[in-house]
Amino acid sequence: MSEDRNGSDSGDKSWLEKIALLFSSDPHSRNDLEEVLLIAAENEVIDEDARSIMEGAMKVSDMQARDIMIPRAQMVVIKAECTLEEILPQIIRSAHSRYPVVGDSPDDVLGILLAKDLLPQILAKDNDNFQIRDLLRPTVVVPESKRLNVLLREFRENRNHMAIVIDEYGGVAGLVTIEDVLEEIVGDIEDETDHEEDQFIRKISDEDYFIKALTPIEDFNEHFKTTFSDEEFDTIGGLVIQAFGHMPARNEVTTIDNFEFKVINADQRKIHSLRMRPLEE
């Protein structure tokens, strides 16, 4: 019994010493820190959620705006010449809180419209003189190379929630929100507008689909007329992880039969969302 206790003390000392390295003045690599977090989680000093958040916080310092931005082709924008009657259905359909407002072209971003700023206009009896330009907030513009940790700090300091991402030529490449950055740290954030019925499969174009990793294989088969087996896995996420042979990171791509899957959002434990493109036979 004494030997068991000594062995336990030795083991405790081993991982405690490694955790103590965090607070020493000696320099350490990223791998050293990740190893310490793993040991801390295994010994229940921290839980897996805490470990995932810490590792996510480290990960964003290596990522840039281009890695998580919503591409230009998928941006929901409002044209400056639209009337209130034309704007409202678009806002109701997309259920976002902020919208870039563009002029003559998608590169001409005039400002950001907050959906809540339209409420007084909706209640007003006379909207004949409605001008969307009067409601616009200033546009925050960042380069594609903007580091996410820096972007998050600027979002917080300046109390902004959305930024337009521009390419090296000054054209609009996409947009990024504070929620996009936070999801890289804590995982998917779903709110009351994320309806259950549109959660799994969403068509982006004829050859491009957004797929939730939790999509049941049976539903995927029914939607795309496929015959993927669900004997070993219940969800598309499980099937994709098997195809990779490891836990994939963001932007990794794999092919299953005639379908290409690209990881859109994932953490150390699971895939959250995918982009799927049918391949020509």
Steps between C-alpha positions, in 0.01 A plus 500: 500500500788730585660423163173579320478830682859586418436412138194723501694783661769459237242518224338806659835664529573432136196679359503768767859579411401530135214734583736699721715560191227734379589741775876479478713758325651250257391528135268228363369402158138474391530122508617514862198706596258272317654199675451666838135573419450139394649373826290745700183378327591134545553559871178702529677820600300659218211353302503431126296810423755721677783328317323543167445872563864552604627321190252694286630827645853400403386391154349836404837670541620294202191562286414785268174661393512315168483167687152558644341775294167455325598515130376787287271269300317397819463845654146624554509864395241770450509738205487867586220574254262246658179625656390404850245260351778325306737483796266350759439162328875454457564570868220270611624221273867515603438589869835677543549802724747689278525549124757664274335756276652532155480759225568441132702181555575248779836673549324829578408441865333816628447393859340247733127487566377373837163329471384665823549844345214424261244467779417873520465504122260207507284673761503833319183581307680671215798322339498691174824675594676188624874512435703199607819708495372698800506184713843365412776439752868541402663204326795329665742375236778246564748322270480126439824458697357652820582276797189379679631572850568861396163524327319370809675758719403779260141377488485522878678834532300672226172320577463378142347170397570481128789581266529494123803302381684639198756335274836636389335696218250673727203293388257340742606143578239427767389595847577383852306546823595484865290183524714336231813568704345385828383175339862417422564514874189348656341310209164557332280769654134448415232754580123518483510566124678171426188300423507124533351437160776678306777379723628204302515558123496837324542552128743779415505444124430216256840349575563614855331405828542588867474184712479478878726222627208371712295432187371141529640280223146385429393861433806560281423187298141607453593854395778406255378153393811332640548167676754577773492237775388608847592173670824636648420873521176690543609839363681643199761640739593151614523379141726791405732448798536135398592610147770733633638242742559777756324799654516753215567871533323784325532505119614137473336318209411136441299308242240232567371330186398787270481768768768743616479609864682805635515569873359843580497491879658248738668486837725246669210266569261509207403648165222759513430587136602407147479622143408226253543503124378220273773387260445413138500128437 
